[in-house]
């Protein structure tokens, strides 16, 4: 089945030479058409924008265009394959932007993962309304996003925040289904990279206004060496793991992933395949929630998790219920940010997106804690919530 899919995908890409293109919005059939779209008419448009740069949002593609930026250092499950090899993925992301949010997005792929391309992004930013950072390995992804946060347009590393937003929405509904109080749950996260850190921040309200953020009772984060705690010397070399060690696991609990899961309510996996066993799930609290998002093979397969007593199971795969997929978040988040002419994407906007996603499911069940990824109404609902949050939080540009 996989081999057949791979063959068909190669044929598709060969036939169309990629998945996206550029089309004209205006006719170019007469001399007047040329005069209006290009010279001499276009000169007046340029003069107006020169007087007021914000008019670029009114007269150009800036109001509806996003750059998808990568260095190809952490592409899907393929690892560091470089910028050129990452083009098909970035094209696919652009196609999703267009299909779900009617946003024109374009791949910007750097081919050297050692390159510091912050200045390059700043230099090309004037033409774009937003920047979607994609498939950039940690810790560089954190550094790049932080360096670009104040450039005056929305910037978001989707592997971090898109994942965290959809995960939070699913978890809110999973708690409803299992009768849990969100603020009383104990969570174990396996994986301390980009997604793991963003999820930890969102669930533990790290650096987020407590008035807009609900905090779970306890979080334990594990990496390949076990539970992250403040006594581990190796975390001093990693800013994100150091923050995790200081802000979670207050009793400095030590041990393996199996040790962490004993008595826990929730498992969240953003790591590698087959690291969770049925015995580990049996050691958790009654009716645990398992959100195992490693791709293409999750930390534990759904049938095994359910056999071990899991009440709700989600993965990153489309062939199982409860797919935790970024496409439920990023089109709506950027659509809302662009519609608000936002200067940035802040925590309030992300949390608004998560709650809009969760509330979209009126009657969640164990197999429907999150909307279907092909439900295009989701984008509209998320976009409206994000736009309103941008306005209320003061990051909406008044034109």
C-alpha positions in Angstrom: 0.0 0.0 0.0 2.8 2.4 1.0 4.8 1.6 -2.1 1.7 2.2 -4.3 1.1 5.5 -2.7 4.8 6.5 -3.2 4.6 5.6 -6.9 1.4 7.6 -7.4 2.9 10.6 -5.6 6.0 10.6 -7.8 3.8 10.4 -10.9 1.6 13.3 -9.7 4.6 15.6 -9.0 6.2 14.7 -12.3 3.0 15.4 -14.2 2.4 18.8 -12.7 6.1 19.8 -11.9 5.0 20.8 -8.5 1.7 21.6 -6.8 1.4 25.3 -6.9 1.6 28.2 -9.4 0.9 31.9 -9.9 -2.2 33.2 -11.6 -3.1 36.8 -12.6 -6.0 38.4 -10.9 -6.5 41.1 -13.5 -6.9 40.9 -17.3 -4.0 41.8 -19.6 -5.7 41.7 -23.0 -5.8 45.4 -24.1 -3.5 48.4 -24.0 -5.7 49.9 -21.3 -5.3 46.7 -19.3 -1.5 47.1 -19.5 -1.7 50.8 -18.6 -3.7 50.1 -15.5 -1.8 47.0 -14.3 1.7 48.2 -15.3 3.1 51.4 -16.7 2.1 54.2 -16.5 -0.8 53.6 -14.1 1.1 51.6 -11.6 3.4 54.6 -10.8 0.6 56.3 -8.9 0.0 53.2 -6.8 3.7 53.2 -5.9 3.7 56.9 -5.0 0.7 56.3 -2.7 2.5 53.5 -0.9 5.7 55.5 -0.7 3.8 58.1 1.3 2.1 55.5 3.6 3.6 52.0 3.7 0.4 50.6 5.3 -1.3 51.1 1.9 0.6 48.1 0.7 -2.1 46.1 2.5 -4.7 47.9 0.4 -3.0 47.9 -3.0 -0.8 44.8 -3.2 -0.6 41.1 -2.4 0.9 41.8 1.1 -2.5 41.5 2.8 -2.9 37.8 1.7 0.5 36.4 1.3 2.6 34.2 3.6 6.2 33.0 3.2 6.9 29.4 4.2 10.5 29.5 5.4 12.7 26.5 6.0 16.2 25.2 6.0 15.2 21.6 5.5 16.8 20.6 8.8 13.9 18.7 10.3 11.5 17.7 7.5 8.6 15.4 8.6 10.2 12.1 9.6 13.1 12.5 7.1 15.4 14.6 9.2 18.0 17.1 7.8 17.4 16.7 4.0 18.2 20.3 3.0 16.2 23.1 1.4 16.0 21.7 -2.1 14.7 18.4 -1.0 12.2 20.1 1.2 10.5 22.0 -1.6 7.8 19.4 -2.2 6.7 19.6 1.5 6.7 23.4 1.4 4.7 23.4 -1.8 2.2 21.0 -0.1 2.0 23.5 2.8 1.3 26.3 0.4 -1.4 24.2 -1.3 -3.0 23.7 2.1 -2.9 27.4 2.8 -4.7 28.1 -0.4 -7.2 25.3 -0.2 -8.3 25.9 3.4 -7.8 29.6 4.0 -7.5 31.1 0.5 -4.0 32.4 1.4 -1.3 32.7 -1.2 1.8 31.1 0.3 5.2 30.6 -1.3 8.1 28.4 -0.3 11.4 30.1 0.7 13.9 27.2 1.1 17.5 27.8 2.3 19.8 24.9 1.6 22.3 25.3 4.4 21.1 24.4 7.9 24.2 26.2 9.4 23.1 29.5 7.8 21.7 32.2 10.0 18.9 33.5 7.7 17.2 35.9 10.1 18.5 39.0 8.2 17.5 37.4 4.9 13.9 36.9 6.1 13.8 40.5 7.4 15.0 41.6 4.0 12.2 39.8 2.1 9.5 40.5 4.7 8.1 43.7 3.1 6.2 41.7 0.4 4.6 39.2 2.8 1.8 39.6 5.3 3.1 36.8 7.5 6.0 34.3 7.9 5.3 30.6 8.5 8.5 28.9 9.9 8.5 25.2 8.9 10.6 22.1 9.6 13.6 23.9 11.2 15.4 21.8 13.8 15.7 22.8 17.5 17.2 24.8 19.0 17.5 27.0 15.9 13.8 27.1 15.4 13.4 28.9 18.8 16.2 31.3 18.0 14.8 32.2 14.6 11.3 32.8 15.8 12.4 34.9 18.7 14.6 37.0 16.5 11.7 37.7 14.1 8.8 38.3 16.6 9.1 42.1 16.3 9.4 42.6 12.6 5.8 43.9 12.4 4.1 41.0 10.7 2.8 37.7 12.2 5.6 35.0 12.5 4.8 31.5 13.7 6.8 28.3 13.8 4.0 25.9 13.0 5.7 22.7 14.2 5.7 24.3 17.7 2.5 26.3 18.0 0.3 24.7 15.4 0.9 21.3 17.1 0.3 22.8 20.6 -2.9 24.5 19.6 -4.5 21.4 18.1 -3.2 19.2 21.0 -4.7 21.6 23.6 -8.1 21.5 21.8 -8.1 17.7 21.7 -7.0 17.5 25.3 -9.8 19.8 26.5 -12.4 17.6 24.8 -10.8 14.4 25.9 -11.1 15.7 29.5 -14.8 16.3 28.9 -15.3 12.8 27.5 -13.5 11.2 30.5 -15.0 13.5 33.1 -11.7 15.1 34.1 -11.1 18.5 35.5 -8.4 20.0 33.2 -6.7 21.8 36.0 -6.4 18.6 38.1 -4.7 16.3 35.5 -1.1 15.0 35.5 0.5 15.0 32.1 3.5 13.2 30.8 5.1 14.5 27.6 7.6 12.4 25.7 9.8 14.6 23.5 11.4 17.9 24.4 12.0 19.3 21.0 10.1 22.1 19.3 6.6 20.6 19.7 7.2 19.2 23.2 8.4 22.6 24.5 5.5 24.5 22.9 3.0 22.0 24.4 4.7 22.3 27.8 4.5 26.1 27.7 0.8 26.1 26.7 -0.3 23.5 29.2 1.8 24.9 32.1 1.2 28.6 31.2 4.9 29.4 31.1 5.3 33.1 30.4 1.6 33.3 29.6 -0.9 35.6 31.4 -2.8 33.4 33.9 -6.0 35.3 33.1 -6.1 33.8 29.6 -4.4 30.4 30.3 -5.6 27.4 32.2 -2.8 25.4 33.8 -2.8 21.6 34.3 -1.8 20.3 37.8 1.5 18.7 36.9 3.7 18.0 33.9 6.6 15.6 33.6 8.6 15.9 30.4 10.8 13.1 29.2 13.6 12.9 26.6 15.8 10.0 25.4 17.6 10.1 28.8 14.4 9.9 30.9 12.5 12.4 33.1 13.9 16.0 32.8 14.7 17.3 36.3 16.7 20.2 37.8 19.5 17.8 38.9 20.5 16.8 35.4 23.6 18.6 34.4 23.1 18.0 30.6 20.0 20.3 30.6 22.2 23.3 31.4 23.4 23.1 27.8 19.9 23.4 26.3 17.9 26.6 27.1 14.5 24.9 26.5 15.3 21.8 28.6 16.7 24.1 31.3 13.4 26.0 31.4 11.5 22.7 31.6 13.7 21.5 34.4 13.0 24.7 36.4 9.3 25.0 35.7 8.0 21.4 35.9 8.6 18.4 38.1 9.0 20.4 41.3 9.9 17.3 43.3 12.8 16.6 40.9 11.4 13.2 40.1 13.9 10.9 38.3 13.6 7.8 36.2 12.4 6.5 32.8 9.3 7.2 30.8 7.8 4.1 32.4 8.4 5.7 35.8 6.9 9.0 34.8 3.7 7.3 33.5 2.9 5.6 36.8 -0.2 7.4 38.2 -0.5 9.8 35.3 -3.7 10.8 33.5 -2.4 11.8 30.1 0.4 10.7 27.8 1.4 13.1 25.0 4.0 11.8 22.5 5.9 14.0 20.1 8.9 11.6 19.9 9.6 8.3 18.2 7.8 5.0 17.5 7.0 2.2 19.9 8.3 3.7 23.1 5.1 3.1 25.1 4.0 -0.4 26.1 0.7 -1.7 27.2 2.2 -2.3 30.7 3.0 1.4 30.9 -0.6 2.4 30.1 -1.9 -0.1 32.7 0.2 1.7 35.3 -1.5 5.0 34.6 -4.7 6.3 36.3 -8.1 4.8 35.2 -9.3 5.6 31.7 -6.1 7.4 30.6 -5.9 9.7 27.6 -3.2 8.7 25.0 -2.2 11.2 22.4 0.7 9.5 20.6 1.7 11.7 17.7 5.0 10.3 16.4 4.7 9.8 12.6 4.4 7.6 10.7 4.4 5.1 13.6 3.0 6.4 16.9 4.6 5.8 20.3 1.9 3.1 20.7 -0.6 1.8 18.2 -4.3 2.7 19.1 -5.4 -0.9 19.4 -2.7 -1.7 21.9 -3.5 1.5 23.9 -7.2 0.6 24.0 -6.5 -3.0 25.0 -4.5 -1.6 27.9 -7.4 0.5 29.1 -7.0 3.8 27.3 -10.3 5.7 27.2 -9.3 8.1 24.4 -6.6 7.7 21.8 -5.3 10.2 19.3 -2.4 10.0 16.8 -1.0 12.1 14.0 -2.3 9.6 11.3 -5.2 10.1 9.0 -6.2 6.4 9.1 -7.1 6.4 12.8 -9.7 8.5 14.7 -8.7 11.7 16.4 -5.9 12.9 14.1 -4.0 15.7 15.8 -3.0 17.6 12.6 -1.6 21.1 12.2 -3.9 21.8 9.3 -6.7 22.3 11.8 -4.8 25.3 13.2 -2.4 27.1 10.9 -4.7 28.1 8.1 -7.2 29.7 10.5 -4.5 31.3 12.7 -2.9 33.0 9.7 -6.3 33.8 8.1 -7.4 35.5 11.3 -4.0 37.3 11.8 -4.1 38.6 8.2 -7.7 39.7 8.4 -6.8 41.7 11.6 -3.7 43.2 9.9 -1.9 41.8 13.0 1.7 42.8 13.8 2.3 39.4 15.5 0.8 36.2 16.6 0.6 36.2 20.4 -0.4 33.7 23.1 -3.9 35.1 23.3 -4.5 34.4 19.6 -3.1 30.8 20.0 -5.3 30.0 23.0 -8.3 31.5 21.2 -7.6 29.2 18.3 -7.4 26.2 20.6 -10.7 27.0 22.4 -12.5 27.7 19.0 -11.3 24.2 17.8 -12.5 22.5 21.0 -15.8 24.3 21.1 -16.4 23.4 17.4 -17.1 19.8 18.6 -20.5 20.2 20.3 -20.7 16.7 21.6 -17.2 15.1 21.7 -16.9 11.3 22.0 -13.9 9.1 22.5 -13.4 8.9 18.7 -14.3 12.6 17.9 -12.4 14.9 20.3 -11.2 17.0 17.4 -12.7 18.1 14.1 -12.1 16.3 10.8 -9.1 17.7 9.0 -11.1 18.1 5.8 -13.8 20.2 7.4 -13.2 23.6 5.9 -15.6 25.4 8.3 -13.0 24.9 10.9 -10.7 27.5 9.3 -13.5 30.1 9.4 -14.3 29.5 13.0 -10.6 29.6 14.1 -9.9 32.7 12.0 -12.8 34.6 13.5 -11.6 33.7 17.1 -8.0 34.7 16.2 -9.0 37.9 14.6 -11.1 38.9 17.6 -8.2 38.0 20.0 -5.8 40.1 17.9 -8.1 43.1 18.2 -8.7 42.6 21.9 -5.0 42.2 22.7 -4.0 45.3 20.8 -1.9 43.8 18.0 -4.4 44.6 15.2 -3.1 47.3 12.8 -5.6 50.1 12.2 -5.5 51.0 8.5 
